[in-house]
Amino acid sequence: MKIVRAPRFELSRLRLDEPKFISAAPTQLIAPIKLRALNAIAARRTVNLKEKKFRRIFYATDIHGSERCFRKFLNATKFYHADDLILGGDITGKIVIPIVDLGDGTFKADYLGREEIAKSAEQAKRLEQLIADSGYYYYHVDKSAMDHKPSPEEINELFVKAMKETLGRWVEFAEQFLRDTETVCYITGGNDDLQEVIDGIHDGEHVKNPDNKVVKIDETHEMASMGYGNPTPWKCPRDISEKELGERIDKVMSSVSDPANCILNFHVPPVNCGLDTVAKLDDSVYPPKPFTEGGQPVLFGAGSESVRNTIAKYQPLLDLCGHIHESRGTCKIGKTLVINPGSEYSEGILRGAIVNIADKKVLSWQLTSG
């Protein structure tokens, strides 16, 4: 038995190995002589980070509760020498899976449509980690409790508890992981995150909550964040009308002092920018199903008009967005670079973006996958 909060999730069999960040072909496939030549070239191109005159951001989004992706996100600090980490919303999971104590030293869970049996407490811990890495939550029950059908109120309470505990653990781990660095980790919510859960992220030395406000990330650059989104067929917790979204964005942008040096951390992409393309869904049925035409799904731009109007009006330095997992890429709206790194959290793959910025300039950017 599993408890599902919302039907919008992705399921696929996970690999048990822990893939590392990759930015080029695996080195074991490169001949030794060629590898030495590549290393020599890389050494000549290496930036002296102590003398660098730019700020490096690593951005990822839509990890939906995946602990594996969150660990990789933090590791970007050392792997990519990031000054700032930005986690851009939809950070909570969608499913709770009970791990049943069978009373004989074994445990059982229904995971990805198959029955998983843990024959010891150690194996049960591995099962917990497997569930958490894929973006789900778990809780322990005894066999007798499985006869009880939880009420909607009990399910909601269970989810909120799991979300808050998991996010609290993530924040604590991030503070410990970053304690010997100067890196700041910004964690904000998306349209699919409960406000009361996001409000539980309290500013620490290294972890900051920029949700729906403007923060200074250095002496030159500001970041304006907005986790609310325009309506979706799934009626997510922070879906609001375009009118209200525009009003909330206007309120946040009124605190921006220098738009040309401002980063937008808006969860929803601008409408019809190519980074918001998704199958159009019929929400007159539940769960919503795709519209088709000639046997093919009808695609459309699901982004926000308010976000696009804001970019056109203010021409900020950069817009970091997400929301539409399959529309990974970049585009330009006027002078503003827009980046959606996409998401494959269910596979344990972290999609991200490295962006180097200076005064009123995006010096370079690169999409990553690990």
N, C-alpha and C positions, 0 to 999 in steps of 0.2 A: 504494500500500500504506500502511496505517496500523496502528499498534499500539494496541490498546485495552486499558486496564487493567481497566475494569469497564464493564458495559453500561448503567449508570444515567446516561445523559447526554441532553441535549436538543440537537437540531440544527435550525437554520433559517437561511435566507439572511441574511447580515448587510448592513446598510447601510454604505457606506464613509464617510459623513459622521460627524462627531463631535458627537452631540447635547450640548447644554449642560444644566446643572441647570435644572429648571423648577419653579416653585412656584405659578404662576398661568397664565392664558391668555397665548399669545404676544403681545407688545406690538404687533406689526405689525397685529394684528387689531382693535386698539382705536382708536377715533376719537381724533384729537389732543386735542380739548377734554376728552373723558372721561379720557384718559390723564393730562392735567395735574391733573385733579381727584383721580384715584387716587393720583398721586404726592404731592399735598398731604396727603391723608389718611394715606398711609404715613409721611410725614415727621413728622406729629403723633404717630404711634404708635411711632416709632422709639425703642428703648431706648438710653439712654446706657450703652454697654457698660463704660465706665470706672467707673461708679457702680452697676452692677448688683449685686444681692445674691443671685444664684442662679448655678448652674453649668449650662452647656449641653453636652449630650452629643450627638454624632452617631453613630448605630449602623447598621451594615450587616453582612450575613452571606451566606454561601453564594455567593461570587463564583467559586469553582471555577477558579482560575487565570487569570481574565480580566484582562489588563493594563489594558484600557480602563476596566473597573469600578474597578480599584485606583487609577488616576489620578484618577478622579472622586471616589472616597472621600477621598483626600488633599485634594482641592480644596475639600471641605466645610468645612475649617478656615477658609478665607477667605470662602467664599460664605455660610456659615451662622454665622460667628463662633463656632465650636465650641471649647470649652475642652479637651474630650477626644474622641478618635476611638476607637471600639471596633469591631474587626472580629471577628465572632463565630463563626468556624469554617467548616470545609469550604472551605479557601482554596486547595487544590491541584487541578490538572487531572486529566483522565481519559484523555486520548489523546495519543500522540506521533505526529507526522507527519514522515516523512522528506522532505527537499528534495533531489532527485537532481540532481547535476551531470552533464549529458549530454556534457560534454567539448568542446563547441563554443561555449562562452560563454553557453549557455542552461541553465535549471533547470526542473525539473518537480516538481509535488506533487499528490497526490490529496487535494483539500480539499472537504468536504461533498458527496462523491459526484461531483465533477466534476474534470477535469484542469486544473490551472492551470499555464501556461507563463510563465516570466520570461525575457525576452530580453536581460537585462543584469544586472550585479551590483546596480545601483540598484533594478531591479524585483524582484530576489530579496530585497532588504532590505524592500521594501514587502510582499512575500509573507510574510516572517517576522513582520512586525508584524500583518498580517491574522490569521495563525494565533494569535499570542500574545493578541491582543485578544479572540478568541473563547473563550479558556480552554484552548487546546491548547498542547502543546509541539512544538518542531521540532528536528531535528538534520540535519546535512549528511552526505551519503554520495555516493560516486561510483557510476557506473552498474553497475560489476561487483559491488558489494556487495549489489545488489538480488536477486541469485541466492541469497544466503545467508538461510536461515530461522533467525531467532534462537531460542535456547532460552528456556524460562521464566526461568532464572537471568539470562540476558543482558537479557531484557525488564525484569525487576525492577531490575537495576542501572541500566539506561537511564532508567527512570522516577525512581528515587531521585536520580540525578545531576541530571536536569532539574528536579525539584522543589526540591532544595537550591540549585541555581544561581539559579533564578528567584526563590525566596523571599529569597535573599541579596541579589539585585539590588534587589528591592522594598524591603527594609529599608534598604539604603544610600541609595536614592532618597528614601525617607521622611525619613531623617535630614537630608539636604540640603534637602529641600523645607520642612521645619519648623524649620530652624536659626534663623530670625529671629523665631520665635514662642515662646510659652510652652505650646503645645499638646502634650499627650502622646498618642501613638498606641499603643493596646493591640491586639496581634495574637495571637489564640489559635487553636487547632485545633478541628476537629469530629470526628465519628465516622468520617468518610471520609478523614482525614488520618493519615499514618504518624507514630507517636510520635517516631521518630528525626529526621524532618524538622522537626517542631514544636520539638523540643529544640535545633535549630540556630538558633532565634531568640534572640539574646543581648540583654540589656538594654543600651540606649545612653542618650544624653541625652534623646531624644524617643520612641524606640520601646521598648516594654516587652512582655515575655512573661508574661501572668498565668495561663498554662495550669494548671488544677487546683490553684489556690492562692488566697489572699486578699491583696489589695493595697489600700493606702490611695490614693484618688484625690484627696483633699483632707483638710483637718483634720476634716471632719465625716463624710464618706462612705467606705465600704469597697466593694470589689467582689469577689465570690466567683465564680470561673470553673470550669466543668466541660465538657470537650470530649468525654468519653466518652458513649455513648448506649446505649439499650436495643436488643435484637436487631432487625435488619431482614432482609428476604428477600435482601439483597445481600451479607450477611456482610462488612461493611466493617471496616477495620483496627482501629477502636476501638469496635466493637459488643461489649457485654458483657451478662451477665444482669442482670435487675432487682435481684437480691439484691446482686451486686457493685457495681452502680451506686449503690444506696442506701448501701452501706458507704463508698464513695469520697466521696459527697456529705456523709455524716455527718462524715467526717474533715475535709473542707474547712470545713464549717460550724462545727466546734468552735473554729476560729480567729477567727470573727466576734465582735466585741465588742459591736456595737449593731445587731441585726437591723432595727430600724425605719429605720436609715439605710444599709442594705446593698442593693447592686444585685447581683442574680444575673445572671451572664453564662453561662447554661446553654444549650448548643447545642440540646438536645432540648426541645420544649415540654411542658408538663404534659398528661397524658392527658385526653381528652374535654373540652377547654377551647374547642373551636371553631377553634383555631389549629393543630390537628394533623390535620385531616381530609384523608384521602387515599384513593385506590383500594386496596382490599385485594387483595393479590397471592398467588397460589398458588406457593409456593416448592418444591413437589415437582417442578417442571420448571425447566429453565434455558434461556434467561433466564426469570425468573418472569413469569407473565401474570395479568392482572386477573380476579378472580372477577366473574361477571355474574349478574344476576337480572332476568328479564323484558327481556333485551337491554340492560340498563343496568349500569354498573360498581357493585359493592358498595362503599360508602364506610364508613370507620371511623376512630376516633381512634387514631393511631399514636404518640402521645406517651408519656411515662414516668409510671408511678405514683409512682416515687420522687421525681421532681421535684415532682409535685403534692402529695405528702405533706409535702415540705420546705417548700413555700410555705404550706400550711395550718398547719404547726407554727410557723414562724418569722415569718410575715407580713412579709417584707422590703418595702422601699420599691418595688422595681421588679424585674421579671424580663424580661431581653432574651433572646429565643430565635430560632430559625430552623428549619433542618432540612427542614421541609415547605414547599417553595417556593411552592406554590399557595394556601397558607392565610394570606395576608397579612391582618393585622388586629390588633385589640386586645381584651382582655377583662379582667375583674376576678375575682380569687379572694380573697374576703374584702376586705382593704384593699389588696392587692397588684395593681398594674397590670402586665399581661403584654402584651408587644409582640412580634409576629412581622412584620417588614417585608416578608417574601417575597423572591423572587429571580427575576430574568430575565437572568441573566448571559450566556446564549447570544445574546441580542439586543443585548448591550452596554449594557443599561439597568441602572442602579444603583437598586435599591429601598433605602430607608433610613428612619430615624426620627430626628427632633430631639426631645430631651426636656430640659426645664428643671427642675432640682431644687433644693430648698433643704433646710433642716433638717427631716427627717421629712415632707417634702412633695414631691409631683410637681406643679409649678405648671402646666405645660402640656406638650402633646406634639403632634407632627404627623408623619404619614407623608409621605415624599417620593418622587419619582421623577425620574430624570434620565438 
